Amino acid sequence: MENVQMSNGKRNFIFSLLFLGWIVDSLTLFGMNVAIIPISKELHLSQTQSGMVISSFWLSSACMTLIAGWFADKFGSRKVIIIAVFIISLFSLLTGMVGSFVAILAIRLILGLGDGGLPTGSSVAITEIYKREVRARVKSMLLAAQLIGGVLALYISGLIADTWGWRAMFYLIGGVGLVVTLLLIKYYHPPKVVKTTQDGKIQMKDLYKSKLLWVLVIMYFCSSIVHWGFSSWLPSYLEQTRGLNLKTVGSLAMIPQAFGLLSAILTGYLIDKSLAGKEKFIVLIGAVISGIFLFLMFKAPSIQLAIIYQSIFSFGDSAIAMAIISIPLKYVSQNVIGSFMGTMYFTGGLAGFIAPTAMGILIDTFEGSFQAAFTFLIGALVVVLICAILFKLPKNKTNIYESASLEAKA
């Protein structure tokens, strides 16, 4: 059943609180990608250890998505989101206090638990707050929040780390996050969704027998390998290969993020307006664009060309993510949307755990060269392309899926 009636003012207000929570999460996530440079120098970390610090966050995040999905399906999004933002904020603050490799690894593991709950809880929140025909646009705004936070994090973290040190950055993010947590506790009250009897008959075994789920899972896993592998190592690539300082790294790395932001908003709008049911073609085109320009970026003879190629890559990369995530939001039954998205986000978190460490190992193995690491990402894009070619939405309504043909005409 669709969400209960509520005023547009209230709907937009509670969504704005959710938006702020995503900003805080992305500040923590992307801020580490720049902060890892001075952290590695201060704590004397190898490239492999640096990759492990980034990846540890994703291991716990992946595990939490499955639990959060089930919990949000049973009890709604409110508790999941508030607990998630609190954990993110508190352990961002504690990150600024670490003094060893083991300590920062442990802190990032716990912080990842919060990150795992937020996207899954938010997917359920969207179905609680908004009607099916606008959910792609709404999800694009949350992805935009992540990218806006990424843009801010890359610029602010480079500036703060260069001026006051990397610890000050995490104190600031954690403090802001705790304020957002208090706002969520007081004001975030989404409506409860009443599920139909038919929805209540859906069993989890039906969900995991779905071929559509597993094709989406593989596609989302490989696209996440590309996204998180690239974003995690981009600042280090600019600093080590292109010889830039932290402040410049942060300024330049935010340009591709801005293009990704534009792509997410545009893709969400087009899916709701004219491309419903045609999401696979967005993934196909995005994978081709991303692969070509990732290769060109690595071969670029100048930093200016490298940034241009990175920006076009990010445009394609965000289009892929937006199209894949929109499919369950628009076509999956309300009763299992949390568990469905939790399974997808689990694989995305697993990819976030694997990609940075794998790239760090490849960079160490090839004595500082990024060529093998970027080839690894291009290989993952090839798998995305194959999955998109094979992917088909169900034409008729089932116990798990809404009718794709009807939705495409909406």
Secondary structure, DSSP 8 states (H G I E B T S, - for coil): -------HHHHHHHHHHHHHHHHHHHHHHHHHHHHHHHHHHHHT--HHHHHHHHHHHHHHHHHHHHHHHHHHHHH-SHHHHHHHHHHHHHHHHHHTT--SHHHHHHHHHHHHHHHHHHHHHHHHHHHHHS-GGGHHHHHHHHHHHHHHHHHHHHHHHHHHHHHT-HHHHHHHHHHHHHHHHHHHHHH---------HHHHT--HHHHHT-HHHHHHHHHHHHHHHHHHHHHHHHHHHHHHTS---HHHHHHHHHHHHHHHHHHHHHHHHHHHHT-TT-HHHHHHHHHHHHHHHHHHHHH-SSHHHHHHHHHHHHHHHHHHHHHHHHHHHHHB-GGGHHHHHHHHHHHHHHHHHHHHHHHHHHHHHTTT--HHHHHHHHHHHHHHHHHHHH----SS--SSB--HHHHHH-
